[in-house]
């Protein structure tokens, strides 16, 4: 289910077109060609500027009963970057095309692979892409990776209010590393929730994480502290 249905969708949405294209090709060969695979491969080709390949897949879809109209609409985007930039479905993907042009193995761990690709991406020219990279660094839970993406976010979003979860991560890692945070304008809610979490969590040291997670979720389930300390064992590392 993850590979045939979710994998292609996630790879496409996060702009990892090489992996989306490969997965469609592999699934088509192994399980039979579906219009959905051809649609993703056509969209990948359009975004990559491979006009000949895009027209090949769209030509196949134009001979189907239910996807002829879709193929005609997509043909208007082939070779027209300006039209792609105005297309509601494809414009967001154009901001995510900042990975190295490579193809490696995801070892079947698609979520982990995408998060690592984002978190360790060094192309920070696009604020949209960079914020996805910062979100991925929260998932990775590596302070060094987080600080690199965090400072990029500050540089690319001057004068904007910092989202709470980013503040929570910075406050958490700063405290863990013993940094002087007295002059950093953290939201009072961040400081208060961190102090409360540490106070309550200290009562459950050396206890099984499952029951502790259930106990603390109603109080701190929406904080990054909860995710950092109580959700790490659920990640496929």
C-alpha positions as a printed NumPy array, in Angstrom:
array([[  0.   ,   0.   ,   0.   ],
       [  2.768,   2.465,   0.919],
       [  4.746,   1.847,  -2.241],
       [  1.938,   1.573,  -4.765],
       [ -0.351,   4.292,  -3.38 ],
       [  1.465,   6.475,  -0.863],
       [  5.038,   6.352,  -2.097],
       [  4.488,   7.939,  -5.491],
       [  2.254,  10.608,  -3.964],
       [  4.711,  11.578,  -1.227],
       [  7.73 ,  11.625,  -3.511],
       [  5.906,  13.824,  -6.001],
       [  4.538,  16.239,  -3.392],
       [  7.984,  16.716,  -1.862],
       [  9.589,  17.258,  -5.26 ],
       [ 11.697,  14.091,  -5.312],
       [ 10.841,  13.465,  -8.931],
       [ 13.577,  10.925,  -9.627],
       [ 12.184,   8.68 ,  -6.905],
       [  8.571,   9.204,  -7.923],
       [  9.416,   8.336, -11.505],
       [ 11.408,   5.25 , -10.53 ],
       [  8.693,   3.977,  -8.205],
       [  6.045,   4.394, -10.916],
       [  8.26 ,   2.509, -13.364],
       [  8.939,  -0.302, -10.905],
       [  5.314,  -0.612,  -9.832],
       [  4.152,  -0.554, -13.457],
       [  6.497,  -3.378, -14.415],
       [  5.731,  -5.456, -11.329],
       [  1.994,  -4.921, -10.867],
       [  0.814,  -3.685, -14.246],
       [  0.515,  -0.231, -15.747],
       [ -2.116,   2.012, -14.222],
       [ -3.201,   5.452, -15.431],
       [ -2.092,   6.865, -12.075],
       [  1.51 ,   5.816, -12.728],
       [  1.46 ,   7.374, -16.191],
       [ -0.03 ,  10.591, -14.804],
       [  2.747,  10.965, -12.236],
       [  5.422,  10.158, -14.817],
       [  3.951,  12.742, -17.171],
       [  3.884,  15.416, -14.461],
       [  7.466,  14.608, -13.469],
       [  8.574,  14.935, -17.091],
       [  6.769,  18.283, -17.439],
       [  8.424,  19.672, -14.303],
       [ 11.83 ,  18.415, -15.412],
       [ 11.406,  20.007, -18.833],
       [ 11.595,  16.679, -20.69 ],
       [  9.026,  17.533, -23.35 ],
       [  9.436,  14.427, -25.494],
       [  8.874,  12.062, -22.564],
       [  5.941,  14.12 , -21.266],
       [  4.191,  13.985, -24.634],
       [  4.81 ,  10.232, -24.829],
       [  2.97 ,   9.525, -21.581],
       [  0.254,  12.087, -22.276],
       [ -0.257,  10.524, -25.702],
       [ -0.914,   7.158, -24.076],
       [ -3.383,   8.721, -21.645],
       [ -5.216,  10.502, -24.46 ],
       [ -6.201,   7.096, -25.791],
       [ -7.923,   6.145, -22.541],
       [-11.615,   6.58 , -21.817],
       [-11.389,   8.578, -18.593],
       [ -8.113,  10.522, -18.812],
       [ -8.232,  12.053, -22.285],
       [ -9.415,  15.446, -21.028],
       [ -6.781,  15.487, -18.255],
       [ -4.043,  14.714, -20.761],
       [ -5.186,  17.535, -23.047],
       [ -5.08 ,  20.003, -20.168],
       [ -1.588,  18.888, -19.165],
       [ -0.311,  19.161, -22.725],
       [ -0.82 ,  22.919, -22.493],
       [  1.878,  23.003, -19.796],
       [  4.544,  21.131, -21.747],
       [  7.386,  23.495, -22.55 ],
       [  5.686,  26.472, -20.862],
       [  7.331,  27.274, -17.496],
       [  5.144,  30.359, -17.076],
       [  2.   ,  28.254, -17.325],
       [  3.427,  25.719, -14.872],
       [  4.119,  28.541, -12.397],
       [  0.445,  29.532, -12.565],
       [ -0.965,  26.018, -12.284],
       [ -2.472,  25.475,  -8.822],
       [ -1.464,  21.82 ,  -8.704],
       [  2.111,  22.137,  -9.958],
       [  3.234,  25.558,  -8.727],
       [  3.904,  24.359,  -5.14 ],
       [  6.033,  21.497,  -6.478],
       [  8.282,  23.923,  -8.357],
       [  9.466,  25.273,  -4.99 ],
       [ 10.612,  21.813,  -3.915],
       [ 12.985,  21.057,  -6.804],
       [ 16.21 ,  21.825,  -4.944],
       [ 17.697,  18.38 ,  -4.344],
       [ 20.825,  16.919,  -5.867],
       [ 20.089,  15.195,  -9.161],
       [ 20.698,  11.675,  -7.932],
       [ 18.97 ,   8.357,  -7.373],
       [ 19.763,   6.132,  -4.413],
       [ 17.88 ,   3.519,  -2.38 ],
       [ 15.226,   4.426,   0.183],
       [ 15.33 ,   0.855,   1.577],
       [ 11.547,   0.928,   1.745],
       [ 11.498,   3.587,   4.491],
       [  9.864,   6.367,   2.505],
       [  9.005,   8.826,   5.294],
       [ 12.44 ,   8.542,   6.865],
       [ 14.129,   8.914,   3.478],
       [ 12.2  ,  12.069,   2.581],
       [ 12.814,  13.657,   5.974],
       [ 16.563,  12.987,   5.789],
       [ 16.785,  14.307,   2.229],
       [ 15.105,  17.522,   3.343],
       [ 16.891,  17.961,   6.664],
       [ 20.343,  17.647,   5.095],
       [ 19.588,  19.786,   2.042],
       [ 21.86 ,  22.806,   1.818],
       [ 20.029,  24.708,  -0.928],
       [ 18.29 ,  27.473,   1.019],
       [ 17.427,  29.876,  -1.793],
       [ 13.68 ,  29.232,  -1.644],
       [ 11.892,  30.078,   1.648],
       [  9.159,  27.532,   0.906],
       [ 11.659,  24.707,   0.474],
       [ 13.77 ,  25.848,   3.401],
       [ 10.816,  25.746,   5.777],
       [ 10.128,  22.158,   4.763],
       [ 13.777,  21.432,   5.519],
       [ 13.406,  23.018,   8.961],
       [ 10.318,  20.934,   9.669],
       [ 12.288,  17.847,   8.652],
       [ 15.07 ,  18.779,  11.071],
       [ 12.507,  18.685,  13.884],
       [ 11.704,  15.142,  12.823],
       [ 15.376,  14.144,  12.68 ],
       [ 15.958,  15.557,  16.194],
       [ 19.641,  16.339,  15.562],
       [ 20.576,  19.678,  17.213],
       [ 23.353,  20.45 ,  14.713],
       [ 21.027,  19.899,  11.763],
       [ 18.295,  21.924,  13.452],
       [ 20.502,  24.961,  14.137],
       [ 21.689,  25.072,  10.523],
       [ 18.124,  25.027,   9.193],
       [ 16.911,  27.373,  11.976],
       [ 19.399,  30.128,  11.125],
       [ 18.504,  29.765,   7.449],
       [ 14.85 ,  30.268,   8.385],
       [ 15.647,  33.452,  10.332],
       [ 17.644,  34.816,   7.395],
       [ 14.92 ,  34.071,   4.857],
       [ 11.998,  35.284,   7.   ],
       [ 13.084,  38.642,   8.409],
       [ 10.575,  40.501,  10.528],
       [  8.085,  37.63 ,  10.71 ],
       [  6.727,  35.996,  13.849],
       [  8.458,  32.71 ,  14.647],
       [  6.047,  29.736,  14.759],
       [  5.694,  28.197,  18.213],
       [  7.104,  24.774,  17.337],
       [ 10.298,  26.327,  15.948],
       [ 10.655,  28.335,  19.126],
       [ 10.059,  25.23 ,  21.23 ],
       [ 12.769,  23.317,  19.382],
       [ 15.251,  26.194,  19.724],
       [ 14.465,  26.584,  23.423],
       [ 14.781,  22.836,  24.018],
       [ 18.08 ,  22.4  ,  22.176],
       [ 19.449,  25.618,  23.637],
       [ 18.767,  24.389,  27.165],
       [ 20.174,  20.939,  26.447],
       [ 23.384,  22.521,  25.168],
       [ 23.602,  25.046,  28.01 ],
       [ 23.313,  28.07 ,  25.718],
       [ 22.62 ,  31.517,  27.122],
       [ 19.071,  32.238,  25.939],
       [ 18.324,  35.181,  28.201],
       [ 18.364,  37.716,  25.361],
       [ 16.35 ,  35.634,  22.901],
       [ 12.725,  36.871,  22.627],
       [ 10.959,  33.552,  23.139],
       [  7.214,  33.577,  23.557],
       [  6.266,  33.275,  27.235],
       [  4.16 ,  30.232,  26.382],
       [  7.269,  28.417,  25.195],
       [  9.153,  29.007,  28.417],
       [  6.177,  28.12 ,  30.584],
       [  5.321,  24.915,  28.731],
       [  8.963,  23.808,  28.783],
       [  9.257,  24.365,  32.534],
       [  5.985,  22.544,  33.15 ],
       [  6.937,  19.633,  30.915],
       [ 10.32 ,  19.151,  32.576],
       [  8.781,  19.323,  36.026],
       [  6.078,  16.775,  35.273],
       [  8.243,  14.483,  33.14 ],
       [ 10.873,  14.216,  35.887],
       [  8.339,  12.289,  37.964],
       [  8.258,   9.504,  35.385],
       [ 11.977,   8.858,  34.94 ],
       [ 12.948,   5.206,  34.288],
       [  9.335,   4.257,  33.578],
       [  8.117,   2.565,  30.409],
       [  7.599,   5.178,  27.701],
       [  4.213,   3.824,  26.563],
       [  2.193,   4.609,  29.699],
       [  4.094,   7.881,  30.185],
       [  3.196,   8.933,  26.666],
       [ -0.482,   8.274,  27.308],
       [ -0.367,  10.146,  30.623],
       [  1.384,  13.257,  29.334],
       [ -0.337,  13.516,  25.96 ],
       [ -3.402,  15.438,  27.229],
       [ -1.089,  18.016,  28.825],
       [  1.788,  18.305,  26.353],
       [  0.791,  16.403,  23.204],
       [  0.919,  19.519,  21.027],
       [  4.449,  20.535,  22.076],
       [  7.766,  19.686,  20.463],
       [  9.054,  18.577,  23.857],
       [  6.547,  15.739,  23.873],
       [  7.56 ,  14.721,  20.36 ],
       [ 11.282,  14.887,  21.124],
       [ 11.248,  12.854,  24.311],
       [  8.309,  10.5  ,  23.911],
       [  7.971,   9.811,  20.174],
       [ 11.576,   9.063,  19.211],
       [ 11.248,   5.332,  19.791],
       [  8.548,   5.168,  17.114],
       [ 10.893,   6.254,  14.316],
       [ 12.314,   3.532,  12.034],
       [ 16.016,   4.124,  12.754]])
